[in-house]
Amino acid sequence: MGVKLTGKLPDWVSAKDVILEMLRRHDVAGGVGKIIEYYGPGLEHLTAMDRHVIANMGAELGATTTVFPSDHQTLAFLKQQRREKHWKELLSDPGASYDLHEEINLSELEPLIACPSSPGNVVPVREVAGREVYQVMIGSSANPGMRDFVIPALILENRRAHPRVSLDINPSSRQILENLTEKGDLTLLIRAGARIHQAGCNGCIGMGQAPATHKISLRTVPRNFPGRSGTKEDQVYLCSPETAAASALTGVITDPRDLEKKLALKYPRYQEPTDILINTDMVFPPPADGGSVEVIRGPNIQPLPPTEPLKTYVEGPVLLKLENNISTDEISPAGSKVLPFRSNIPEISKFTFSTIDEHFHNRAMKYQKSGSFLVAGSNYGQGSSREHAALAPSFLGVRAVIAKSYARIHRSNLINFGILPLVFSNEHDWKGIDRDDVLVLDGIIETIRQGKDFHVKNQTKNKEFLAKCPLTSHEREVLLAGGLINYMIQHHLS
């Protein structure tokens, strides 16, 4: 899909609104099976970090990947990082063609917001303006650049966040935190009432900063799936740093353009600095002899459970039949209750699908050795790249998922942990399967090697249907080995 960008972003509108516009048009499954390439004269004024904001949430579209050219903006970023010697110009061929076409006039965009509880539930901010806000969070992988913190700091300069609002700042890296401190922008945020958190994901994955129940939280993060924030009945909206800062000031969802009338506040001008602090003092090279390193493990840091090579025969029940757009948050939940076990697979597996079926773990464990199945709709595994959403089901004995389609990253993770990612040859066959139906796959290894369709027998209903499993040669070898780690050991790549 080629997305032609024309025009220039107006005041109070930024890169987050570009990707929200794409989500408004195409929803969370609109990018499934597509590589999205942005091109056109509108790229001229989009910095490398602006492009990062857009590409980051390409995952929310379900896209295979997002492509931007490596041009003068990329060079400017690498110069800032003192890495210009690594720059290489990479542009589309003249007259490059695309299978699908889209066009966005940046000049016509307005502030947008994704309402609960999907990144695809996008409307103009003005349509939901006035709703009371209790929390505003700025930062995360989706808005990680200096300007994403400096613009809010300048909006909030000599002002205070509304008394009802908890304003949380999540610096995206130590480098960003150090530069915000050095240049004084962090002080502006602190004086405005902001709480500064350590660099990292934090509240985005429900590790702290959980919002109040049924109270609105505005966040610049990439995802707002139900309960991801750490609060089961959350009300998380996704927006730009401009909308977040404006709403923190007023205490209600606010179109940032209204600040010019309400507060006589002009849009802050920001120029990306050419010279920033680059501090590598905390970066230590690995020892020459890695074998001499002692790995100290606490009780919740356990070795990765081994996976077995693929079996040629699997017979087992359908543990769950799932609808479309099941996210990795629903497969392996986020939050402070779960994530402390991220290095303890047997423990974190107990939470697998717990928001959908609290008894899933116990049911799955009955078939851990013999194997089981999951059946899903379209865009299975959307959202976060969380590998535990494949790792935990693999540990629990899930040997295959049969879905209408997959989010690209999750499909790769299934293969990496030895789970067959099957696709219905006829999507209507999804309707003929129920939870607890016993399915049979035979001749698995030979079918994979020959690249043929799978004949899946529904033993319970005495019916058969076809499923595809398109694989690259590398994916085929990884699956046959039982996962990527097994493959690396076999090929002495570890």
GIMOKA-V971399 format. One record per pair of residues at least 12 apart in sequence whose C-alpha atoms are under 6 Angstrom apart, sorted by the first residue. I is the first residue (numbers start at 0). J is the second residue. If there is no record, write none. Layout:
# GIMOKA-V971399
i->(I:I)
j->(J:J)
This chain:
# GIMOKA-V971399
i->(0:0:0:0:0:1:1:1:2:2:2:3:3:3:3:4:4:4:4:4:5:5:5:5:6:6:6:6:7:7:7:8:8:9:11:12:14:15:16:18:22:23:23:26:27:27:27:27:28:28:28:29:30:30:30:31:31:32:33:33:34:34:34:35:36:36:37:46:47:47:48:52:52:55:59:61:63:68:68:69:69:70:74:79:79:110:111:111:112:112:112:113:113:114:115:115:115:116:116:116:117:117:118:124:125:128:128:129:129:130:130:131:132:132:132:133:133:133:133:134:134:134:134:135:135:135:135:136:136:136:136:137:137:138:138:139:139:139:141:141:143:147:151:152:152:152:156:158:159:160:160:160:160:161:161:161:166:167:167:168:169:169:170:171:171:172:204:204:204:204:205:205:205:205:205:206:206:209:209:209:212:212:213:213:213:214:215:215:216:217:217:217:218:219:219:219:223:227:229:242:299:300:300:301:306:307:308:308:309:309:311:311:311:312:312:313:313:314:314:315:315:315:315:316:316:316:316:317:317:317:317:317:318:318:318:319:319:320:320:320:321:322:322:323:323:324:324:325:325:326:326:326:327:327:329:330:330:330:331:331:348:363:364:367:367:370:370:370:371:371:372:372:372:373:374:374:374:375:376:376:377:377:378:378:378:379:379:380:380:381:384:386:389:389:398:399:399:400:400:401:401:402:403:403:403:414:415:415:416:417:417:417:421:421:421:422:422:423:424:424:424:436:437:437:437:438:438:438:439:439:440:452:452:453:453)
j->(35:97:98:99:100:36:97:100:37:101:102:37:38:39:102:39:41:102:103:104:40:41:104:105:41:104:105:106:41:105:106:105:106:106:256:110:49:239:111:53:119:119:121:119:59:60:61:119:60:61:378:60:60:61:62:61:62:63:62:63:63:64:65:65:65:66:67:72:72:73:144:141:142:141:382:406:407:89:90:88:89:88:86:273:274:124:123:124:124:237:238:236:237:236:234:235:236:223:224:225:223:224:222:254:254:252:253:251:252:251:252:251:215:250:251:163:164:215:216:164:165:166:216:166:216:217:218:166:167:168:218:168:219:169:170:171:200:220:220:221:171:240:244:184:187:188:187:191:191:191:192:247:248:248:249:250:193:193:194:195:196:198:198:198:199:198:227:228:333:334:227:228:229:333:334:334:335:228:229:230:232:233:232:233:234:234:234:235:235:235:236:237:237:237:238:239:235:333:334:255:343:342:343:343:481:481:480:481:479:481:442:443:444:440:441:439:440:438:439:370:371:437:438:371:435:436:437:372:373:434:435:436:373:434:435:373:434:374:375:434:375:375:376:376:377:378:379:379:380:380:381:382:380:388:352:351:352:388:351:388:391:395:395:395:396:396:397:398:397:398:397:399:400:400:400:401:402:402:402:403:403:404:404:405:406:405:406:406:409:406:408:412:412:413:418:418:419:420:421:421:422:422:422:423:426:478:482:483:482:478:481:482:466:467:468:466:467:466:465:466:467:459:457:458:459:456:457:458:455:456:455:466:467:465:466)
